[in-house]
Amino acid sequence: MSAPLTWRVARLVERRGETPTARTLVIDVPGWPGHLPGQHVDVRLTASDGYQAARSYSLAGPADGDRIALTVQRVPDGEVSPYLIDVWAPGDPVEVRGPVGGWFVWRPTETAPVLLVAGGSGVVPLTAMVRARRAADSRAPFRLVYSVRTPTDMFYAEELRRRARDDQGLDVAYVYTRAAPDGWRGEPHRIGLADVNTHGWPPDLEPLCYVCGPTGFVETVADLLVGLGHQPRRVRTERFGPTG
């Protein structure tokens, strides 16, 4: 039986802008036990009157000692994300618990082809896998299909362009649902069969497929992959949505 997860006091080290509404937060967590790409953490805030609020966030990179990174998107009227993005200052404490999750993970020892399909901020744990692949000098071939509303909503835009150029065996394709960049071929559209079929792997290669994004997006893509002949047990999904 694994040891129970405990809350650890964490402090902000660095904040980086990703989009007008999202920031990457580099956090120091003394005693952090390490994690696998695809796992997430719980972050808890405690108000002066004792009220607590907690949310889950995907880890944005591979294990790096006591440092972890989260990319947080501001949720209008949210209890946690506005504080983390706009108020939390370097050195201020929050509580972190994790790592959480053991199914939606990629291990650098894997050699099978990998298909990553992201919707919006669902790219965070999938980028953690891309970063872990590079850090481990893995030769597993990766393909990322990233569906995003507009170019300004894209997380890690410059990094993904650089990695697609420099990381041998990594291909990145984009789907724009509301507005495409100048010079883009085709019209904005929701991800569909042609996108998954063109930019994914043939099912006979038995790739590992990871799909992350809003619930409707994840269900659509998972159904498309199974319909194309991918084994359901090799299609791993992670979804997010409103917290109630």
FENWOQUI-V348581 format. One record per helix or strand. SS is the DSSP state (H for helix, E for strand). FROM is the first residue (numbers start at 1). TO is the last residue. If there is no record, write none. Layout:
SS | FROM | TO
SS | FROM | TO
//
This chain:
E | 7 | 19
E | 22 | 29
E | 37 | 37
E | 40 | 46
E | 52 | 59
E | 64 | 64
E | 67 | 73
H | 81 | 87
E | 93 | 100
E | 106 | 106
E | 114 | 119
H | 120 | 135
E | 142 | 148
H | 151 | 153
H | 157 | 166
E | 170 | 176
H | 193 | 199
H | 203 | 205
E | 208 | 214
H | 215 | 227
H | 232 | 234
E | 235 | 240
//
